[in-house]
Amino acid sequence: MGRVIDDLHRAGTEVIHSGNEPVHASGHARQGELRTFHQLVRPRNFVPVQRRVPAHGAPRGLGDLDGLKHNHVLICEDGDQVEVSATGIRRSGQVPAGFHYIDGSAGDLDERPLEERRMLAEYGLLLISGGIDKDRGVIVDAIKVTTRGWFEGEHDKTLLELVTSNVRESLDTALREGERDPVALNKIAQRTAGRLLGQKYRRQPVLLAALAVF
C-alpha cells in the first residue's frame, strides 16, 4: 500500500488517506449489507467468518431474525471440521491448524527457527572463537569476537573489546581450575558474554561460541 501511494505521488496525484485526513473505508460489509445478502441467498445453514461474527449478529440476532435456527449456525475456530449432510451441518472434530511457514524448497519451518530468525533480526549475532591447548591448559589462539547485525561504531568497538577481555579472563580462570571439556568451555564463554551484554548494556544478541579445544 505504501509503494502504491508513493507511485501515485510520483505521478503527481494527490492522495487522501487515513494518514493525513480523518477518512477510512472498510473492506468489510456492514450489518445492513449482510442482512440484504442473507435475504437474497436464504441459506439453510450458516458459518460466519470469525472476525465478522459481531457484524452478522451470530449465533443469535441476524441469523435468527432471518429464519435460521440456532443449531443451523456454527461459530467455528481454526481447525474445526464441519460435516455437511442432507440434515444440516454439525461440528465433527478438529485437525491441527495455524500458521504454516514454507521456507522455499527446503520445506516446512517449525517455531524454533522462526524464533531464532526473529532474534537475529532484532538483536544481531555475536560469535566467539579461539583456540585452547587442553594438555597445557592455555589459550593458544587469541579469543576473537565477531558480530553481524551490529552498528559497530566507536561505542561498539569498546564494548566488543570489553567482551573479549572478559571472556578471556573467564576461560583462563576455568583452565587454571582444571576445566578441559570443550562443551563446558564454550558454555563459559557464552555465559560470560551474555551476562556482560545483558546486565550491563541491556543487549541480547544471539551468542555462539566456536572454541577449538585440541
C-alpha positions as CSV (number, residue, x, y, z in Angstrom):
1,M,0.0,0.0,0.0
2,G,2.8,2.4,0.8
3,R,4.5,1.7,-2.5
4,V,1.2,2.4,-4.4
5,I,0.8,5.7,-2.5
6,D,4.4,6.6,-3.3
7,D,3.9,5.8,-7.0
8,L,0.7,7.9,-7.1
9,H,2.6,10.8,-5.6
10,R,5.4,10.5,-8.2
11,A,2.7,10.6,-10.9
12,G,1.6,14.0,-9.5
13,T,-1.6,12.6,-7.8
14,E,-3.0,14.0,-4.6
15,V,-3.6,11.0,-2.3
16,I,-6.0,11.4,0.6
17,H,-5.7,8.6,3.2
18,S,-6.1,7.9,6.9
19,G,-2.5,9.1,7.5
20,N,-3.3,12.7,6.6
21,E,-7.1,13.0,6.8
22,P,-9.8,11.5,9.1
23,V,-11.0,9.1,6.4
24,H,-11.4,5.4,6.4
25,A,-13.2,2.9,4.1
26,S,-13.7,-0.6,5.4
27,G,-13.3,-3.5,3.1
28,H,-15.9,-5.4,5.1
29,A,-19.7,-5.4,4.7
30,R,-21.8,-3.6,7.3
31,Q,-24.6,-5.4,9.1
32,G,-27.3,-4.0,6.9
33,E,-25.5,-5.2,3.8
34,L,-25.0,-8.6,5.3
35,R,-28.8,-8.7,6.1
36,T,-29.5,-8.0,2.4
37,F,-27.2,-10.8,1.4
38,H,-29.0,-13.2,3.7
39,Q,-32.3,-12.2,2.4
40,L,-31.2,-12.8,-1.2
41,V,-29.4,-16.1,-0.6
42,R,-31.8,-17.5,2.1
43,P,-29.2,-20.0,3.4
44,R,-30.4,-23.1,5.3
45,N,-27.1,-23.3,7.2
46,F,-24.6,-20.6,8.1
47,V,-20.9,-20.5,9.2
48,P,-19.7,-16.8,9.6
49,V,-16.0,-16.0,9.4
50,Q,-14.8,-15.4,12.9
51,R,-13.7,-11.8,12.5
52,R,-17.2,-10.9,11.1
53,V,-19.3,-12.6,13.8
54,P,-20.4,-9.4,15.5
55,A,-21.5,-7.8,12.3
56,H,-23.6,-10.9,11.4
57,G,-25.1,-10.9,14.9
58,A,-24.5,-14.6,15.0
59,P,-25.2,-17.1,16.5
60,R,-28.2,-15.1,17.7
61,G,-29.5,-11.9,16.2
62,L,-29.2,-11.5,12.5
63,G,-29.2,-15.3,11.8
64,D,-32.3,-15.9,13.9
65,L,-34.1,-12.9,12.5
66,D,-33.6,-14.3,9.0
67,G,-35.2,-17.6,9.9
68,L,-32.1,-19.5,10.8
69,K,-32.3,-21.6,14.0
70,H,-29.5,-21.6,16.5
71,N,-28.5,-25.2,15.6
72,H,-28.0,-24.2,12.0
73,V,-25.5,-21.5,12.7
74,L,-21.9,-22.7,13.7
75,I,-19.3,-20.4,15.2
76,C,-16.0,-22.2,14.3
77,E,-12.4,-21.8,15.3
78,D,-9.3,-22.6,13.2
79,G,-9.1,-26.4,12.8
80,D,-12.8,-27.1,13.4
81,Q,-14.2,-29.7,11.0
82,V,-17.7,-29.1,9.7
83,E,-19.8,-32.0,8.3
84,V,-22.4,-31.1,5.7
85,S,-25.2,-33.5,5.1
86,A,-28.9,-33.6,4.0
87,T,-30.0,-33.0,7.5
88,G,-27.8,-29.9,8.0
89,I,-24.3,-29.1,9.4
90,R,-22.5,-30.2,12.5
91,R,-19.1,-29.9,14.1
92,S,-17.4,-33.2,13.6
93,G,-13.9,-32.9,15.1
94,Q,-10.7,-30.9,14.8
95,V,-7.5,-31.0,12.8
96,P,-4.2,-29.3,13.6
97,A,-4.3,-25.7,12.3
98,G,-2.5,-22.4,12.5
99,F,0.1,-20.5,10.6
100,H,2.1,-22.7,8.2
101,Y,5.5,-21.4,7.0
102,I,7.2,-22.7,3.9
103,D,10.9,-22.0,3.5
104,G,11.5,-22.1,-0.2
105,S,12.3,-25.6,-1.4
106,A,13.6,-26.6,2.0
107,G,10.1,-27.5,3.3
108,D,8.2,-26.5,6.4
109,L,9.6,-24.5,9.3
110,D,8.6,-25.0,12.9
111,E,8.5,-22.3,15.6
112,R,12.2,-22.7,16.8
113,P,14.0,-21.5,13.6
114,L,11.4,-18.7,13.3
115,E,12.1,-17.5,16.8
116,E,15.9,-17.7,16.1
117,R,15.3,-15.6,12.9
118,R,13.3,-13.0,14.9
119,M,16.1,-12.8,17.5
120,L,18.8,-12.4,14.8
121,A,16.7,-9.7,13.1
122,E,16.2,-7.8,16.4
123,Y,19.5,-8.3,18.3
124,G,22.1,-9.5,15.8
125,L,24.7,-12.2,16.2
126,L,27.9,-12.5,18.2
127,L,30.4,-15.3,17.6
128,I,33.2,-16.1,20.0
129,S,36.2,-18.1,18.5
130,G,39.7,-19.0,19.7
131,G,42.0,-22.0,20.3
132,I,42.8,-23.8,23.5
133,D,45.5,-26.4,24.2
134,K,43.8,-28.7,26.7
135,D,47.0,-30.5,27.6
136,R,48.8,-27.3,28.7
137,G,45.5,-25.6,29.7
138,V,46.3,-22.4,27.9
139,I,44.7,-20.2,25.2
140,V,47.0,-20.6,22.1
141,D,44.8,-18.8,19.5
142,A,43.6,-15.4,20.6
143,I,40.0,-15.0,21.6
144,K,38.1,-13.2,18.9
145,V,34.6,-11.8,18.9
146,T,32.9,-11.4,15.5
147,T,29.5,-9.7,15.1
148,R,26.8,-9.5,12.5
149,G,23.8,-7.1,12.6
150,W,25.6,-4.6,14.9
151,F,26.3,-1.0,14.1
152,E,29.9,-1.3,15.3
153,G,30.6,2.3,15.9
154,E,33.2,3.5,18.3
155,H,31.0,2.6,21.3
156,D,30.5,-0.9,20.0
157,K,34.3,-1.3,19.4
158,T,35.0,-0.5,23.0
159,L,32.2,-2.9,24.1
160,L,33.5,-5.7,22.0
161,E,37.0,-5.3,23.4
162,L,35.5,-5.5,26.9
163,V,33.5,-8.6,26.0
164,T,36.7,-10.2,24.5
165,S,38.8,-9.5,27.7
166,N,36.0,-10.7,30.0
167,V,35.7,-14.0,28.0
168,R,39.4,-14.5,28.0
169,E,39.7,-14.0,31.8
170,S,36.8,-16.4,32.5
171,L,38.4,-19.0,30.3
172,D,41.8,-18.5,31.9
173,T,40.2,-19.0,35.3
174,A,38.4,-22.1,34.2
175,L,41.5,-23.6,32.7
176,R,43.6,-22.9,35.9
177,E,40.9,-24.7,37.9
178,G,41.3,-27.8,35.6
179,E,38.4,-27.4,33.2
180,R,39.2,-29.1,29.9
181,D,35.8,-30.2,28.5
182,P,35.1,-28.4,25.1
183,V,31.4,-28.1,25.7
184,A,31.9,-26.6,29.2
185,L,34.5,-24.1,28.0
186,N,32.2,-22.9,25.2
187,K,29.3,-22.5,27.6
188,I,31.6,-20.5,29.9
189,A,32.4,-18.2,27.0
190,Q,28.7,-17.8,26.1
191,R,27.6,-17.2,29.7
192,T,30.3,-14.6,30.3
193,A,29.5,-12.6,27.2
194,G,25.7,-12.9,27.8
195,R,25.9,-11.8,31.4
196,L,28.0,-8.7,30.5
197,L,25.9,-7.7,27.5
198,G,22.5,-8.4,29.2
199,Q,23.1,-7.0,32.7
200,K,25.3,-4.0,31.9
201,Y,24.3,-3.0,28.4
202,R,20.8,-4.4,28.0
203,R,21.7,-6.1,24.7
204,Q,20.8,-9.7,23.9
205,P,22.4,-10.8,20.7
206,V,22.3,-14.4,19.6
207,L,25.5,-15.9,21.1
208,L,27.6,-18.6,19.5
209,A,30.9,-20.0,20.8
210,A,33.1,-22.0,18.5
211,L,36.3,-22.5,20.5
212,A,38.7,-25.1,19.1
213,V,39.9,-27.3,22.0
214,F,42.7,-29.6,20.9
